Amino acid sequence: MSDICKNWTEWLKKNRFAGQTPEMIEQTTKWLEAVRDVILVYAEIKPYETILDIGCGTGLLAFKALELQECKGKVIFSDMFKDCLDDCKKILDESGVTEGYEILQTPVEHIALPESTVHKAIMRSVLVHVVNKQPAINEIYRVLKPGGKLCAFEPVIRSNTRYWEILDSDYIDRYEDFKHAENEIMENPLDSLCNFDENTLRTNLEIAGFSIPEVKLQEVRSSYVVQENMVREWFVNPPSPNQPSTKQRFLRYFEEETVEKFMAQVQEYLTGRTISLKTNAVFINATK
Ligand SMILES: C[S@@+](CC[C@H](N)C(=O)[O-])C[C@H]1O[C@@H](n2cnc3c(N)ncnc32)[C@H](O)[C@@H]1O
């Protein structure tokens, strides 16, 4: 577990920008801040409220919530992994913040808090790492006070642009086989990254007891020119520390040599081309 913990903070600092040019990193950072701000607008944070950041990671949401509350109230930095929390604590200590927060190591599936104790639960990209989403959403509902809100963002990976959509079948060996494998990978019900969409999340929220939850689908289109070596970065960097990389996923279907050849052909075909990618996500605003 400790390895995974360490890897999470490392991943958040480095891997989430893997394969990106400095301009793309700047764009991603701005986008993360924009997502954070939407979640916090939904949350309508007020002084003296208790705010729970679930899966806080390196504190993207929690630090801003703390700033908005001016330490009048309580922001709970919670995460399953200690290294993330140690990282946040270090920043809090270095910034001289001594009150208005609590650190809580807990999984979202069993939140270590009594029921009806939290005014707002905020969360970004956490359910996407949880295979069984219903028990996690039930837990969030349990710890919220009546009238409390869950405000969250989750990427909906299974409806993102797939590799086969931006490739040319005449150029890539075994194009149909790779297309078939990719479709299976992206629709695997046991894979936390791909086993949900906006409709399944809405159903999960309703089953938990949230009344008429708002689940807004956002489709973002981004275009950029593919650089040398970008494809290897896409393929070998894991989507999270405890998940196989795209290359490892394809290795369940093909020999190493075949996957390497595919990667080389994808790189060759895409280098210098402008590609347009669709990434879907949802914003959740649900009241208990
Ligand atoms: C993609 S990161 C997002 C971090 C942070 N919310 C942000 O927006 O930068 C996912 C976070 O969820 C945490 N996490 C993963 N599975 C979890 C679980 N079952 N319960 C609680 N936290 C979890 C990880 O430790 C990690 O910090």
The ligand as an ORCA input file, in Angstrom:
! r2SCAN-3c Opt
* xyz 0 1
  C      -6.905     11.685     -9.850
  S      -6.552     11.879     -8.153
  C      -7.468     13.357     -7.804
  C      -6.885     14.116     -6.652
  C      -7.548     15.443     -6.344
  N      -8.953     15.266     -6.030
  C      -7.397     16.397     -7.525
  O      -8.400     16.781     -8.114
  O      -6.254     16.763     -7.862
  C      -7.472     10.625     -7.356
  C      -7.343     10.645     -5.836
  O      -8.274      9.709     -5.287
  C      -7.652      9.010     -4.238
  N      -8.336      7.729     -4.132
  C      -8.299      6.695     -4.990
  N      -9.108      5.708     -4.581
  C      -9.697      6.143     -3.427
  C     -10.636      5.582     -2.531
  N     -11.157      4.382     -2.735
  N     -11.012      6.328     -1.459
  C     -10.491      7.554     -1.243
  N      -9.582      8.134     -2.057
  C      -9.190      7.442     -3.139
  C      -6.188      8.897     -4.650
  O      -5.357      8.684     -3.551
  C      -5.973     10.246     -5.312
  O      -5.533     11.193     -4.395
*
